[in-house]
């Protein structure tokens, strides 16, 4: 079952690579730029440009392709549902009809829209996964906090928001490990999560969800007590062991990503 092996979302892979060495602010801004650009891309050439940037990032970050592909498994169901809905119900006026199934009409425009939606979703997940694979939780917190500095003057707690987002990402692998442990314990007692109808299988996960929520609340309480024991009082007056430094490689990487996003948006 090994959920942490097949669902590597939120996991950090320690490597010595050019992507790992980049400033976390650069990677966060690059991912934001690619994610925003993906919502405005409606051409094969545009998607190919962004996919090429992601492929280069995986290669330079020394992330195995198989490991990255496993990270897409959790969104397969959502991807399939999105593609099917767009294939059947996407508006496509004046498009050639490819098939007609009673009241349902499949057109060339609907197929194109469904394909683009599916590719967009896959690239979005791959983009955010590349960020977590190559950025440690501490560096992620520092980068998000620095980028949220401008909104602090409006009373927005930038440090606390950055801390919460990073802790949420950090605890995804931990919760997956806990889910796997609980499921194995239930299976040892005769539970079966693979047989029966979909509704029966969903009901079978109730004995897993209850202890999982209890464990999550217990872990959050332990984390809060540990932070209080270390005199954590927020971001005011705190110093950092590693100071963020912007280098020429960061500027080049951000320019390349921005150019790829701009090319994808401009291409029709």
Steps between C-alpha positions, in 0.01 A plus 500: 500500500784745588317828457813708556662322206212542258375840622815713533312833530669748733820298536839668479781321319841612623731531200804696389363667189465835325128519584551420867764773518263771375355751742160378629347835401605435141334158498180627661474788252580267209230253604253786543586633155459158337174429685345832402623462143344154471151643549543719191662245268274355228745360247711190463815706450434691822455183702811353337706803607391472864541122495853550367581731792367241747699222333814711520427572867463129577824421317699780664347416839599134458143385567435151357229507234327196648483665841350815348242295307395323820420841643226536237309190613287676765342726235419228247137474610456879505671521163278234344184660640602844374584370153172307470286794613674740262480247217124461538385845609759754383340765276624460144287697259557440129740210569481183291305221670712190562242281677145519620379290794135588540480849650879506548699643211879470481656765283850584386498811718395296804784253444750784469371668817506173697858428387619847597330481840663163569845619394458817706413305814793262457746785449365687803555200725844436352598865549409512868657156557830621354498783756455264796752246364777760480426736791538407866220597743723753678602668175138498384393679819772764463413560135125529554548727800730733305255518209216582740686796649306764300165387644618518861429872505133413455502280808543168317719266711746397230722287723209306649345437157832376363546276802152348467540432126839337552379286790203387290733389220738338745227295664363351177759216497450452875123462462552260209724285718240506778223408252706207375564381856128517591392323179747217561372464855141486374589248229668280763161496675317389187414831331496501119538831313509358147184287472134593464315789342638854503259606775594200716870572452445864597320391818790269575729803533301638797700290752814650345390864499398514867837392647678703233326820614576416864866444416518824300360703790739329739797579277394864467476530879843344543643740242347801678640385835845445345499851348394655831771304685754657264363848576353554155316833497458575130724667245577825679866531591593159365830446320580242233785257479507535120443842347328504162721632221396584145762403241541527125380141452171590668442792265578287194270218615212737570544673162497166317182391678331836437595483132356148467176608668474808280561290189234252606244776558582681176483185287156428358 
